[in-house]
Amino acid sequence: MAEIAKPKRLLFFRPAQANVCPTPAISYQIGVPVSSGSTLRDHVAAFDLVGNSGNMIHRMAMVQMLRFDRQNSSQVNLFRLMKKLGSIDRVAQIINDKFDGIVITMSNFLRRKASEPGMAELLTKLDCSIYCVGAGLQDELPLGDISVLEPDLADLMRVLNQKAVLFGVRGHKTLEWLHSVGIDRATAIGCPSMFVYPRNIMSLRPPKQIENIISAGHMVLSKKPDSRSHKLMRALNGVRTAYVFQGEHKNFLEILDTPNVYNEATQTLNADVINEYISNKCAIEPPFSEYYSFNEVSAWRQACLRFDAYAGDRIHGGVAAMQAGVPALILYDDARVAELASYHSLPSCTLDEFSMLGCRAALRKYLNDETLAKMKEDYALIAQRFYRTLHDAGLQLQNDERSLFEVADSSRVI
C-alpha cells in the first residue's frame, strides 16, 4: 500500500486578506479584521497588506486549493518580517525551522521599476522547497534584455530559475521573454485563481438576460473622452450596473474623510456621493447604480451571484464572477490582461470594441453557447496541465479535481 505523503507546512508569501498585520511574536495569533469605520480612509487602511483588492483573488487560490498542514502553516509579509528582524539570515532560519515550503504567488510584477528587495538573498538561504506561481509581464519588455528590470528583481528571477521546484508563469508571452533572458526553467500554467473552483467554471452558461451587470475597471478621474473610464462608462450606459472598486480609492482624495461613504457591513460605497464626485471630475454621468469594495473574497463571490454577467477590464473581477459560476467578458487595454485572457481562452475583447458595440451587443457576441463551449474545451486541457504540474512538484490538492477532465483530448497542446 502506497504511503500517504505527510501534509506540508507551508508559508504563503504576502497575505491574501485585508487584515491588520500584528507584530508581536505570539503563537496562534492572526491579524485583526478591519474596523467598521465609515470613511474611505478607514477602508483604504485595510488594503495596506494586499494592495489592489484583485490580489486577494489570486493569492487566496493557492491557500484554498492545496492540501497542507494548516495548523502549522501561515501567511507572512516577508518584507515586514525582514525589516523587523533586521537580518535576512534570521528570517531564513525561522523559515527553514518551521516550514517545509514557501509558496510565492506573484502577479504582473515583471515590469520596469518594480522591486522585490531582499527576496533573492533570502531564497538563496532557504533549505525548504520553493514554489512560485502567477508571475507575469505588466507590459511588453524587449526580448533578451534583462537589464530593463531592477537588479534585485533580475536576481530574484535567476534564483527562482535555479532553486524553485515549481516556477509557474501566467502565459506564453511571459514565458517567451523569460526564456529570451536565460530564465529557462519557467513553465506557463496560467493564473491559479482559475483552478480553485473548476466545477463552477465548467458550469458557466450564457446569461439568460442582460439587465444587471457587475463591472470593474480603472476609474481614472479624467475629462478626456478617450480615457479608459470614459470608454467603459459609455458602453454601460442604459444597463443597470454595479461597479467594484479595485484600488481606485486613491483617486478620491477630496472625500477620503467624508463620513458614511463606506458601509463595511455590506461592503458598499454611497452611490450618490461617488456618482456626484465622478460626474464633477469626469464631466460624464456614471451609469453605476451600486458600488462595491470588498475586504475578502467570499463576499465578492456571493455578490456576483446577484448579476447576469460580468463585463470589465479588471481580470480578477471577472475571475471572481466565474469562480461563482457567473459568465464574464474580459476587456483588455494592456498586455497583462490580454495574455491571461488568451492563455485561458476567456471570452474577451478590447475595451475599444466594447465601447463601440455597447454592453448588450458585446455580451451577445462573446458570451454565447459557442464561445463558452470553446473556452471550457480548452479549460479542461489547461486545468489538467496545471494540476499535473502541481502534483509533479510535490503539492497536493484539497480536492482531486483532475478526475473532472479525464475525458479531455490529451493529445492537444495548449
C-alpha positions in Angstrom: 0.0 0.0 0.0 1.4 3.4 -1.0 2.4 5.6 1.8 0.4 8.8 2.1 2.6 11.9 2.0 2.7 13.9 5.2 1.0 17.3 4.7 3.5 20.1 4.2 3.9 23.1 6.5 3.6 26.0 4.0 4.5 29.7 4.3 2.4 31.8 1.9 4.4 34.9 0.9 2.1 38.0 1.1 -1.2 37.8 2.9 -4.4 37.3 0.9 -6.8 39.1 3.2 -7.5 42.7 4.2 -6.3 42.2 7.8 -4.2 44.4 10.1 -0.9 42.6 10.5 0.2 42.1 14.1 3.9 42.5 15.1 4.2 40.6 18.4 5.6 37.1 18.1 2.8 35.1 19.7 1.7 31.6 18.7 -1.8 31.0 17.4 -2.3 34.7 16.5 -4.0 36.1 13.4 -4.3 39.6 12.2 -7.3 41.7 13.4 -10.1 42.3 11.0 -10.9 45.7 9.5 -12.9 48.3 11.5 -16.5 49.3 10.9 -15.3 52.8 10.1 -17.5 54.6 7.5 -14.9 56.7 5.7 -12.9 55.8 2.6 -9.7 56.4 4.6 -10.9 53.8 7.2 -11.5 51.4 4.3 -8.2 52.1 2.4 -6.2 51.3 5.5 -7.4 47.7 5.3 -5.6 47.2 2.0 -2.1 48.0 3.3 -1.2 44.4 3.1 -3.0 43.3 -0.1 -2.7 46.4 -2.3 -5.2 46.2 -5.2 -8.0 44.1 -3.9 -7.8 41.9 -7.0 -4.7 40.4 -5.4 -6.9 38.7 -2.9 -8.4 36.5 -5.7 -5.2 35.1 -7.0 -3.3 34.9 -3.6 -6.2 33.1 -1.9 -6.4 30.5 -4.7 -3.3 28.5 -3.7 -4.2 28.8 0.0 -7.6 27.3 -0.7 -6.9 24.7 -3.3 -3.9 23.0 -1.7 -4.0 20.3 1.0 -1.3 21.0 3.6 -0.8 21.2 7.4 -3.0 24.2 8.0 -2.3 24.2 11.8 1.4 24.8 11.2 1.2 27.0 8.1 0.9 30.7 7.8 0.6 33.8 5.6 3.5 36.1 6.1 4.6 39.5 4.9 8.2 38.7 4.4 9.2 42.3 3.7 7.9 43.4 7.0 9.5 40.4 8.8 12.9 41.1 7.3 12.6 44.8 8.3 11.5 44.0 11.8 14.3 41.4 12.5 16.9 43.3 10.5 18.5 40.1 9.4 17.8 38.0 6.3 19.8 35.2 7.9 17.4 35.2 10.9 14.3 35.1 8.7 15.8 32.3 6.6 16.5 30.3 9.8 12.9 30.8 11.0 11.5 29.6 7.7 13.9 26.6 7.5 13.0 25.6 11.1 9.2 26.0 10.8 8.2 25.3 7.2 8.6 22.7 4.5 7.9 25.0 1.7 7.3 28.6 0.7 4.6 29.5 -1.9 5.2 32.7 -3.7 2.1 33.9 -5.6 3.0 36.7 -8.0 1.1 38.8 -10.5 2.2 41.4 -13.1 5.5 42.1 -11.3 7.8 41.8 -14.3 7.9 45.4 -15.2 10.3 48.4 -15.2 11.0 49.9 -11.7 9.4 47.1 -9.8 11.4 45.9 -6.9 11.5 42.8 -4.6 14.2 43.9 -2.1 15.9 41.1 -0.2 13.9 38.3 -1.7 16.7 36.9 -3.9 19.1 36.8 -1.0 16.5 35.2 1.3 15.7 32.4 -1.2 19.3 31.5 -1.6 19.5 30.8 2.1 16.4 28.5 2.2 16.6 24.7 2.5 12.8 24.2 2.1 11.0 23.8 -1.2 10.2 27.0 -3.2 7.0 27.2 -5.3 6.3 30.2 -7.4 3.1 30.7 -9.4 1.4 33.5 -11.3 4.4 35.5 -12.5 3.5 37.8 -15.4 4.5 40.7 -17.6 3.0 44.1 -16.9 3.8 45.4 -20.4 6.0 44.4 -23.3 9.7 44.2 -22.5 12.5 43.9 -25.1 13.5 40.3 -25.7 16.9 39.3 -24.5 17.4 42.3 -22.2 17.1 41.5 -18.5 18.7 44.9 -17.7 15.3 46.6 -18.0 14.5 45.0 -14.6 15.8 46.4 -11.3 18.8 44.4 -10.2 17.1 42.8 -7.2 14.2 41.6 -9.4 16.6 40.2 -12.0 18.4 38.4 -9.3 15.1 37.0 -8.0 14.4 35.6 -11.4 17.8 33.9 -11.5 17.3 32.4 -8.0 13.9 31.1 -8.9 15.2 29.6 -12.1 17.9 27.8 -10.1 16.1 26.8 -6.9 12.3 26.7 -7.4 10.7 23.3 -7.5 7.9 25.0 -9.4 8.3 28.2 -11.4 4.9 28.8 -13.0 4.1 31.9 -15.1 0.9 33.4 -16.4 1.2 32.7 -20.1 3.3 32.4 -23.3 4.3 36.0 -23.6 5.9 35.9 -20.2 7.5 32.6 -20.9 8.9 33.8 -24.2 10.5 36.9 -22.5 12.0 34.9 -19.6 13.4 32.3 -21.9 15.0 35.1 -24.0 16.9 36.3 -21.0 18.1 32.9 -20.0 15.4 32.0 -17.4 14.7 28.6 -18.9 13.1 26.6 -16.2 9.9 28.6 -16.1 6.7 27.0 -17.4 3.4 28.5 -18.5 0.5 27.3 -16.3 -1.8 30.3 -16.1 -3.2 32.1 -13.0 -4.0 29.8 -10.1 -7.3 31.7 -9.4 -8.8 30.0 -12.5 -8.4 26.5 -11.0 -9.6 26.7 -7.4 -13.3 26.2 -8.3 -13.2 24.2 -11.6 -16.7 22.8 -11.3 -18.1 26.3 -11.2 -16.0 27.3 -14.3 -17.3 24.3 -16.2 -20.9 25.2 -15.2 -20.8 28.6 -17.0 -23.7 29.3 -19.3 -24.6 32.4 -21.4 -26.6 35.0 -19.5 -30.4 34.5 -19.8 -30.8 38.3 -19.8 -28.5 41.3 -19.9 -30.2 43.6 -17.4 -28.0 43.5 -14.3 -24.2 43.7 -14.8 -21.3 43.8 -12.4 -18.2 45.6 -13.7 -14.7 46.8 -12.7 -12.1 49.0 -14.4 -9.7 51.8 -14.0 -11.6 54.7 -12.7 -9.2 57.4 -13.5 -10.9 60.7 -12.9 -10.3 62.4 -16.2 -12.4 64.5 -18.5 -10.8 63.0 -21.6 -13.4 61.1 -23.6 -10.7 58.6 -24.8 -9.8 57.6 -21.2 -10.4 54.0 -20.1 -13.0 55.1 -17.6 -15.0 57.1 -20.2 -14.9 54.1 -22.7 -16.2 51.7 -20.0 -18.9 54.1 -18.8 -20.2 54.9 -22.3 -20.6 51.2 -23.1 -22.5 50.5 -19.9 -24.9 53.4 -20.4 -28.5 52.2 -20.2 -27.7 48.9 -18.4 -28.1 48.6 -14.6 -24.6 48.2 -13.4 -22.7 47.8 -10.2 -19.0 48.8 -10.1 -16.3 47.2 -8.0 -13.5 49.3 -6.7 -10.1 47.7 -7.1 -7.6 50.2 -5.9 -9.2 53.4 -7.2 -9.7 54.9 -3.7 -6.6 57.0 -4.0 -8.3 58.9 -6.8 -11.0 60.2 -4.4 -8.7 62.3 -2.2 -11.2 65.0 -1.5 -13.7 62.7 0.1 -11.4 60.2 1.9 -12.5 61.6 5.3 -16.2 62.2 4.5 -18.3 60.2 6.9 -20.8 57.5 5.8 -19.3 56.9 2.3 -18.4 53.3 3.1 -20.7 50.7 4.6 -18.5 47.9 6.0 -21.4 45.6 6.7 -22.5 45.5 3.1 -19.0 46.4 1.7 -20.7 49.0 -0.5 -20.0 52.7 -1.2 -22.5 55.5 -1.1 -23.6 55.6 -4.7 -24.9 59.2 -4.5 -21.6 60.6 -3.2 -19.5 58.6 -5.6 -21.6 59.4 -8.6 -21.5 63.1 -7.9 -17.8 63.0 -7.4 -17.2 61.1 -10.7 -19.6 63.4 -12.5 -17.8 66.5 -11.4 -14.4 65.2 -12.1 -15.1 63.4 -15.4 -17.9 65.6 -16.9 -19.9 62.4 -17.6 -22.8 60.9 -15.8 -21.7 57.5 -14.5 -24.0 54.6 -15.3 -23.5 52.8 -12.0 -26.3 52.3 -9.5 -24.2 50.5 -6.9 -20.5 50.5 -5.8 -18.7 47.6 -4.0 -15.3 47.5 -2.4 -14.6 44.1 -0.9 -12.5 43.2 2.2 -12.4 39.5 1.4 -13.1 37.1 -1.4 -16.2 35.2 -0.2 -18.3 38.3 0.0 -17.1 39.2 -3.5 -18.2 35.9 -5.0 -21.5 36.0 -3.2 -22.3 39.5 -4.5 -21.5 38.3 -8.1 -24.4 35.8 -7.8 -26.9 38.8 -7.9 -25.8 39.6 -11.5 -26.4 38.3 -15.0 -22.8 38.7 -16.1 -19.5 40.5 -15.5 -18.0 42.9 -18.1 -14.9 44.9 -17.2 -11.2 45.4 -17.7 -10.1 44.1 -14.3 -9.4 40.4 -15.0 -9.7 39.2 -11.4 -13.0 40.9 -11.1 -14.1 38.6 -13.9 -12.4 35.6 -12.3 -14.3 36.3 -9.0 -17.6 36.1 -11.1 -16.5 32.9 -12.9 -15.5 31.3 -9.6 -19.1 31.8 -8.5 -20.4 30.4 -11.9 -21.3 33.8 -13.4 -20.2 34.3 -17.0 -17.7 37.1 -17.7 -16.5 39.1 -20.6 -12.9 40.3 -20.0 -12.0 43.6 -21.6 -8.3 44.4 -22.2 -6.3 47.5 -22.9 -2.9 46.2 -21.9 -0.6 43.3 -22.3 -1.1 41.7 -18.9 -4.9 41.2 -19.2 -4.6 40.2 -22.9 -2.0 37.5 -22.0 -4.1 35.9 -19.3 -7.3 36.1 -21.3 -5.6 34.5 -24.3 -3.9 31.7 -22.2 -7.2 30.7 -20.6 -9.3 31.2 -23.7 -11.6 33.5 -21.8 -14.3 35.4 -23.7 -12.6 38.7 -24.3 -12.4 41.8 -26.5 -10.6 45.1 -26.5 -12.0 48.0 -24.4 -12.3 50.0 -27.6 -14.5 47.3 -29.2 -16.7 47.1 -26.1 -17.1 50.8 -26.1 -18.1 50.8 -29.8 -20.5 47.9 -29.6 -22.1 48.7 -26.2 -22.6 46.3 -23.4 -25.6 44.3 -24.7 -24.2 43.7 -28.2 -20.8 42.8 -26.9 -22.2 40.2 -24.4 -24.3 38.7 -27.0 -21.3 38.4 -29.3 -18.9 37.0 -26.8 -21.0 35.2 -24.1 -22.8 32.7 -26.2 -23.0 28.9 -26.3 -20.2 28.6 -29.0 -17.6 30.8 -27.2 -18.3 29.3 -23.8 -18.1 25.7 -25.2 -14.7 26.6 -26.8 -13.5 28.1 -23.5 -14.5 25.0 -21.5 -12.9 22.6 -24.0 -9.6 24.5 -23.7 -10.0 24.9 -20.0 -10.2 21.1 -19.5 -6.7 20.8 -21.0 -5.2 23.8 -19.3 -6.6 22.6 -15.9 -5.1 19.1 -16.5 -1.7 20.7 -17.1 -2.0 22.9 -14.1 -3.0 20.1 -11.7 -0.3 17.8 -13.1 2.3 20.4 -12.7 1.4 20.9 -9.1 1.4 17.1 -8.5 4.8 16.7 -10.1 6.1 19.5 -7.8 5.0 17.5 -4.8 2.0 19.6 -3.9 -1.4 18.0 -3.0 -4.8 19.2 -4.0 -7.6 19.6 -1.3 -10.0 18.1 -3.9 -8.5 15.9 -6.6 -10.1 17.8 -9.5 -8.1 16.0 -12.1 -10.8 13.4 -12.5 -13.1 16.1 -13.9 -11.0 16.3 -17.0 -10.0 12.7 -17.7 -12.1 12.6 -20.9 -10.3 15.6 -22.4 -8.2 15.0 -25.5 -4.7 14.9 -24.0 -3.1 15.0 -27.5 -4.0 18.7 -27.9 -1.4 21.2 -26.8 -2.4 24.4 -25.0 
